[in-house]
Amino acid sequence: MEATELTAQQRAWLDQASRREVDGWIHIAVKGSPAARGFQYGYLVAAEYAESLRVHREMTYQHTGMDYEFFVDKAGELHADKVPGELREEMEGIAAGLTAAGVPAGFNDVLGMNDWMELTGYWWPKHSGRYSALAPTGSQGTHCSAFVAAGSATVDGSIVMGHTSFTDFWQGQIENVILDLTPEDGNRMVLQTAPGWVASMTDFWVTGAGLAICETTISGYDGAKGYDETRAPEFVRARNAAQYARDIDDWVEILNTDNNGGYACSWLIGDVKTGEIARYEQGLLYQSLLRKTDGYFWGDNAPWDPRIRNLECRATGFSDIRSPDGAREVRWQQLLAGHDGHIDVDVARRMLGDTFDPYLGHVQPSARTICAHYDVDPCQFNNVTAFVPHGSVDGKVVSAADVESMSMWARFGRADGAEFVAEDFLRMHPQWNWQRGYLKDRPHQPWSHISAAGPSGS
């Protein structure tokens, strides 16, 4: 389908939006009414959305045996009525923008893309027995390393936050959008995301209320038990919390309203207005909130709350240094203690790129390092599949000053800057040849400071 001729109103909407490319990132700025900002967003990422859809269709089939459209239909069945009116208008606007740019889409298509991670990771394990003889084994990789520090832990006493996403590379390669969204109501938000997503979901946010927000997904969370499809999906709750929360208490209350247990996370939050930081762990049955103005919290996918860890999860590797979670639990303590009192943006970037393996006792990029390299790890010491194309795909850091200016430091590709060359990887590991044509190269990229005014280098 070709792009359609734009109406005068649509042209006026696009005149208020912008797109630019920065060292592997796509910076999109949108604003206005739900319909306007949605249209701007969809129109400006249409080509990338189409490519994301192509890859998602094949990878969904390969990983579940079910068509991608099966999950789109399920998203509409379960969650269409859980999307509040304002957000629905925005998503309808995204669909209209995609369609105008030559990529036909409706509300359910945008909903399906936003709901995909939750449905495949939480709903599907609970219900797959109705469709298959074997229960799914779940993901082979963990997701994300993160920290937040404040008070005497940092150089100037103000908040510093850092986060690196771990995903399958086919997915991480599309999570290169920095969306700067200014709604008519609520907070301005700057978030890392993927084309067409209305929440970050990687997750990394800064908001006009002075909040910095990130998370590490809880490993081993038993979606077969801890998922309630009658309540609101996580992407809706996380988006509402970022858009409307004024402080940490607000944010927790909104995120936990109608909590369905989807995409259960250990969240890290910093409020630069007060200098307070927090860790909020959220399962379906149990939640816990810890907060302080001095010190640090970290995340490595292993939940700290014993109730969540023991009653809502399978094995998390919390105390097993051979596992990716247990090893990073050790390494974060070493790094943060070693840099205590000296943490700033530069130190944060170095910590996110750390490749010291605490089980081996020396520098060796692996599944166990803060900057995860599953793709080079034979995994002979744990039960993770060897040489999985999975691991760190980015790095993001903010100081309090960055939050105040709605900007961030970001590196696309891998937190330590190491390149990934798809054909070289597949030549060495032909067991993954079924991903040929869907894996993309991620060259070395610098750290860039991304703001509304434009980027600056490291």
N, C-alpha and C positions, 0 to 999 in steps of 0.2 A: 504494500500500500504506500502511495506517495503522500508527502505532506500536503495538507489542505491549505487553502488561502485563509489567512488570518483575518478575523474581524477587527474593526477599529478598537474595540475594547481589549481584545487579546493582545494587539500590538502595544496598546498603552500599558497593559500589565507587564509585558516583557521589557518595556523601556525602564521599568523600575527594578529589574533584576540584573544579575551579572553572572558570568562564568569566566574563570580563568584556570589555567593549568600551572601547577607549581611542583616541580621535582617529583612527579608521579602522582600527586594529589590533584583532584578536581575541586576547586573552591566555587561553591554556588551560594549566592546571596539572594534571598527572596523575602518579600514582605507584603503586608496588606491583608485583605479579607481571606477567609479560608479558600474560597474559590480562586482568588487571584494568586496567592502564594503557591497553591497546589499546581495551578496551570503553569506558572513560571518554572517550578521545579521539574515537573514532568517533561515539559518541552525541552529544557536545557540538558536533561540527562537521558533523552530518548534512545540515543545510539547505545549508550552503556547499559541501559535497562534491557534493550533487546539482546545484547550479548549475554548479560546475566541470566536472562530467561532461557536462552539456548543452553547454557552450561547447566543451570539448575534442572532442566528437563532430563538431560542425560544422566547427571549424577544422582538425581532422585531415583531414577529407574535402576541404576547400577547398585545403589546402596540399599534400596528397600524392595525392589522388584515391582513396585507400583508406579504408575504414571504420575508425573508431576500434577496433572489436572485432577487426579484423585484427591490430593491434599488441598488444592484450590477449592474444590467443591466442598470438602470437609470444613475448610475455614469459613465458607459462607454459611454452612449449616450450623456450625457451633458458635461463631463469633460475630457474624454480621450485626446482630442486634446488641452486641456488647461495645460497639464503637460509638462513642458519644457524638451528638450532632455536629459540633464544630469540626471534630477530627474527620468525621465521615465526609463533610463538605470538602475538606482539604484533600482527602484521598480521591474523591470524585474529580476534583480539580486536577490532580496528578494524572488520572486516567484521561481526562480531556486533553491535557497537554501532550501526553504520549501520543494520543490519537492524532492530534493536529500535526505532530512532527512525523507522522507516518508509521507509528507503532500502535496498532489498534489495541485498546484496553478498556476495561470497565472497572467499576468499583471492586468487584469480586477478584479480579486479576491483581489489583494492588493489594487487597486484603490478603490474598494467598501468598504473595511475595513477603509481606510483613509477618505473616503467621507461620512461615515455613519452618523456621528453626524450632519453634515450640511444638508444632504438630509432629514433626518427624522425631524430635528428641524426647517428648513427654507424652503426647497423646498416643503415638504409634506403639511404643513399647507396652502401653497398657492394653491396647486393643488389637495388636497384630495377630494374636492367636486366632481371631475370627477369620483371618485371611491366609495364614501360613501354618505349616506344620512345625516350624522351628521358631522359637522366640528370638528376637534380634539380640545381637551381642552388644550393641551400643558402640559409641565412638571409641576409637583406639587412642585418642589423644586428649590431653587436658587443655584447658582454655584460660590463658592469661596469667601474667605476673603483674603485681601492682603494689604501690605503697602510697601513704600520705604521711607527712610529717609537719610538725609545728613547734612553736616555743623554742626551748633550748636546743632542740635537735637540729634546727636550721640556722643558717648563717646570720640572718637578721631577725629571727623570731617569727617570721610570717610563714604562711602555709606553702608547701611544695608538694605536688602530686605527680606521680609517674605511672604509666601503664603501657604494657605491650600485649597485643592480642595474639593468641595462639588459635589457629584454625587450620583445617585442610587447605592446602594452597589454592585449590580451585576456587574456594570461597573467599579466602583472604585477598586474592588478587582483585576482587571487585569492591572491597571495602575501602575504597580510596577517595571517598567523597568527604569534604569538609563543608557541612551545610550551616550557613549563617541565616537563621530564620527569625524574622521579626513579626510576630503576630499582632493583630489589633488589640487583643486582650492577653494579659499575662506577660511572662518574661521573654525577652529576647534569648535565644539559645544558639550556641555554636557547638556542633557535635560532629564527631566522626561517624560515618554511616556508609550505606551502599545505595546505588541508584533506586529511588522509589521507596526506600524505607522512611517512615515518619518518626521513628525513634532511632537512637544510636545503635543499640544492640551489640556493639562491640565490647564494652560500652565506654564512652568517654564524652563528657559534657562539661560545658561551662554555661552559667546562666546569668541573666541580668540581675538576679537577686543576690549575686555574689557567691554562688555555690559552684564548687568543682565536684564532679561525681564520676566514679568509675566502679567497676566490679570485676570479680573473678567468679566464674560459674562454679557451683558446688559439684565436685566430682562424686560419682557413685550415687547421686540422688535417685531414689527409686520412683520414677514417674509412674510406674505401674500401681503404686499405692498413693503417692503424694501429688496427684494431679486431679483437679476438679474442673471438668470441662463446662460446668454450668456457670462459672464465674469469669471475670474479665481477664483476657490474655495479658501477659507481661508487657508487651510493647505498648499497649494502651495505657497501662498504669504508670510505666516509666515515663512516657511522654507527658502525661498529665502532671506528674510530680515535678518534672523539670520546668514545665511551662507555668505552673501555678504556685509552687512552693516558695514561701518567703524565707524559710530557714530550715534547719535540720528536722525539727519536730514536724513541721508542715509536710516536708518531703516524705518522711517515714509514714505519716498518717495517710497521705494520698497513695503511696505505693502499696500500702497494705489494705486499702479499701477494695473489697471484692477480690482479694488475693486467691488465685487459682492454683498456686504452686508451680506455675509454669516458669521455666528458665530460672530456677532457684539459684540465688547468688549470695555471695558475701560482698556487700557494697561498702565502698569507702567514700566518705563525704567530707568536704571541707567548706566552712563558711568564713570567707575572708572578712566579713563585717565584724565578727566576734573573735576570730582566730581559733575557733573550735573545730576539731576533727572528730570523726565518728566511724565506727564499723557497725554496719547493720546486716546481720545474717538472717535470711528469710527463707524458711521452708513453708510448707502448707500448714503444718501443725504447730511448729515452734518458730519463734523469732527472738532475736536478742539484739540489744543496742548498747554499745559501749562508746563512751565519749571522753575527750580530754582536751586540754589546751596546751599540753606539754608532752612531747614524745612522738610516737609514731605507731601506725598500724600497717600491716602488710597483708597481701592476699596471694595465695598460691593454689587455690581450688580446694584445699582441704579445710572444712569448716571447723572453727574453734568450739562452737557450742556443742557440748557432749550430747545433748538431746537430739540435735539435728544429725550429728555425726553417727550416732549409734542407733537412733530410732527411725530416721528418715533416709538413711543412706546404706548402701552396700559398702564394701571396702573402699576407703578413701586414701590409704597410704599415708595417713597423718604422721605416723611415727616410723615409717619404713624408709630409710634413707636411700634404698635401692629404687624407690618409686619416684616418678617425676614430682609428685606433690610433697612427699616427705623430704626429698633432697632440697627442694626450693624452700621448704619451711626452715631447714637448717641454714641455707645460704642467705636468706633474707635477714635472719638474726645476725649472722656474721657481718654482712654488708652494712646494715643499719647501725649496729653497734660500732663498727669501725669508722663510720663517717658521722657519728653522733656529734652534733654541734657544728658541723661543717656542710650540711646538706644545702645545696642550691641547685639551680637548673643544670649546671655542668655536671655536678656529682650525680644528679638524678639520671641524666642521659647515660653516664658511664655505668651506673648500676643496672639500668635496663638492658644494657648490652653485655652484661657479665656472662662469661662462659666457663667459669670455674665449676667443675663437677665435684661436689662434696663427698660423693661416694668413692670416686676414684682418687680424690685428694690432689688433683692438679687441673690445670686449664685443659678442657677437652669439650668442645661443643657437643651436646647430647640432648636427649629428652629430659635430662635432670637439671639443666642449667636455666638460670633466670631468663636468658634469651634462648629459647628452646630450638634445638636442631634435631628433630626427630628424623629428618631425611638422611642424616649421616650416622645414625645410631643403630648398631646391630642388636641392641636391646637384649643382650644375653643375660642380663642380671634382673630382668623383670618380665612381666607377661605381656608387654606391649609388642605389637607386630613390628618387625625390623624394617627400617628404612621407609617409614611412612612419609609421604609428601605432606607434612604437617609441621607446625611450629610457629615461631614468631614471624609475624608478617608486617610489623610496624613498631613504632614507638611514639609516645606522646608525653609531653611534660608541660606543666604550668606552674608558675609562681603566683603569689597573690596579686602581683602587678599585672600578670597576664589575664587573670580572671577579671580584674577591674577593667581592663581594656578589651575584654572579649577576644582574646587572641590565644595562641598556643604554639609551642614548639612541636614539630611533628617530623617523623622520618618514615617514609614508605618503603617497604621491602623486607627489612628485618631490623630489629633494634640495634644490632651490632654493625649493620651496614653490609653484611655478607650478601653477595649476589646469589640468585638461584637461576640456573640455566636449564630450562625444561628438557631440552633434547639431551644434554649431558647426563642429567639425572636418569632419564628413561633408558639411555644406552647402558648405564651401569646397573639399573634395576628394572629389567624388562617385565617383571611381575606387575608393574604399574602401567604397562603400555595401553591398557584400556582407557587411561586418561589422556592419551595423546590427542591433540586437537582441542583439549579443554584446559590444559595447564599452560600458563604463560610465563615467560621470563620475568624476573624481578631484578633489575640491575641494581648495583650500588647506588644509593641516593644519599644526599647530605641531610643533616638536620636543617629544617627551614622554620623560620618564625612566621606564622601565617596569621594575618590580621585583616580587618576590613580595608585598611589602607594599602595593603599589598605585602608581599613576602620580603623577608630579608634572610640572608644566609647565616650559616653557623660561624 
